[in-house]
Amino acid sequence: MNINKLLMLLILFNIALFIQPHYIINSECKFTKYVKIIEKYCDIENIETERVIALVMTESSMREKVTKYESTVGEEAIGGGQLLLSTAKLYDENVTKKQLLNFDKNMQITIKHLAMLNKKHSGDFEKITREYNGGPRKKNNRGYYLKVKSYYDAIIVASDNRGLICLK
């Protein structure tokens, strides 16, 4: 799917969820740079871009410099992919919190992690998203999967090959 189509889908999806119907869209989407970064690393890791967009929208609403303390693990989730520093260090032992607040670096590692999970779970989207959210031992987070899937489904429905926009 090309970058312009993905950007339009993100705009439409955000309007459908968060914006009043009378809102007028500027032709330059605020997500342009983020989608290009996601697409770049998805191409490198051979991961479906729409899945990553759905996950990042769930994790951070496509925000770059967001952190959230995760009391269950005693660590902050950092950046667009809401990575734990300990998880990020599995892929880059020298990475810092400051670096993970950079969307490009965060997506590079997020998508590497997703590629590993994709291989581990033979592409099973539910298993991938559930482990991404809860780690290898937390299997009861079906609600998280359903939220990611709802973003994903909206992107896929909106991008049908007839070019029709039919968001649920």
N, C-alpha and C positions, 0 to 999 in steps of 0.2 A: 504494500500500500504506500503511495507516495506521501511526502511530508505535508503537502497542502491539504490532502484529504484527511489525514490524521488531525491536523490543527483544526479544521472545520468541525470534525467530530467532537473534539474536546470542547470547543466553543459551544456547540449545540448541547452537549451533555451537561455542561455547567449551567447553561441557561435553563435547561429542563429541571435541574435540581435546585439551583440556588438563586436565580435571578428573576425579578419580576418580568412579566410578559412584555411590558412596554420598553424594556431596555434595548438600546440601539448598540450594535456591535461595531467597534472600530475594526477596520480591515486588518490591522496588525495585532495578532493574537499575543497575549502575554506569555503563552506557553511555547512560542516558536522555538526559542533557544533550548528549552528543556526537551522537547520532542526530538529535535535534531540530535541532541546528545544521547538520548535513549536509543534512537534508531542506529546511531553509530556503533554503540556497544552491542546491541542486539545482532547487528550484521556480523560483528566479529565473533560473537559467541553462538551464533545460529539459534537465537531465541526469538520467539514471536513477539514483535513489538507491542501489539495490542495487550498481551498478557502483562507485560511490564508496566505499561501505562496504567492499566487497571489496578495493579498492585501499588504503584506509586500514588495514584489518586486516593486509594484507601489509606495508605500509610501517612501521607503528608499533605494531601490535596495539592500535590505538585509544588510544595513550598521547599525552598532550598535550605534555609537556615533555621530549621525547627529541631528542637530536642524535647524528649519526654523521658522522665525517670521511670524505669520499669522496676517496680518494687519486687516483683517475683524473681528477678535475677540480680537485683542490686546494681544495675547499670543504666546509663542513659541510652536511649535509642536516638540516633543522630542523623540529621539530614533528610533528603528526599526519600530515600529508601528505608529510613528509620533503622539503620544498622546499629548493632551493638559494636563497640570498639573491639571487644574480644572476637567477634565473628569476623570483622574486617581484617584483623591481624592474621587470620588464617590465610588470607590472600596477599597481604602486604604487611609484613611484621613491623615495618617502620612507620605505618600510617598513624596520624594523630587525629584527635577530635577536630582540630581546626581544619585539617585537610578534608575530613568527611563532611564538613559544612559547605564545601565546594561541590556543587551539583555534579560536575563532570567526574570528579574523583569518586564521589559517592555512587554514581551510576556505574562506573567502571567496576567497582567492587560488588555492588548489589547484583549486577548482571552476571558477573563471574560466579557469585554464590548461587544465583538462580540456575545457571548452566549446570553446576554441580548437582543441584537438587533435581533438575530435569533428567539428568543422566541416571541418578540414583533411583528415581521413581518412574523411569521409562516414559516420561512425558505426562504422567497423570497429574493434571492441573490441580485437583483437590489435594492430593498428597503433597505436592510442591508447595502450595500456598499455606497449607496447615503447618508444615514443618518450618517454612520461612517465618511464620508468625510465632510459633511456639517452641521451636527447637525440636530435636529428634525425639524427645520423650513426651512432649505435650501433644496428645492426639485428640483432645476433646474440644478443639476450637473450630467446630463446624460453622459457627456464626461468622467468623472471620472469612472463611472460604466463601460463604454465600454472599458476603458484602463485595469481595473482590470479583466474584463471578457476575454480580449484578452490573458492575462497571463494565466488565468484559462483554457481557451480553449486549449492553446498550451500544458499545462501540461496534460490535459485529453486526447487529441489526441495522445500525445507521449506515453501515458501509456495504450494504448488499450490492451486488453487481449491477443493479438497475439504477443505482445512484439515488434511491429513495431514502428520505430521512423519516424513519418511523420509530423514534425512541419510545420505549415502554414507560 
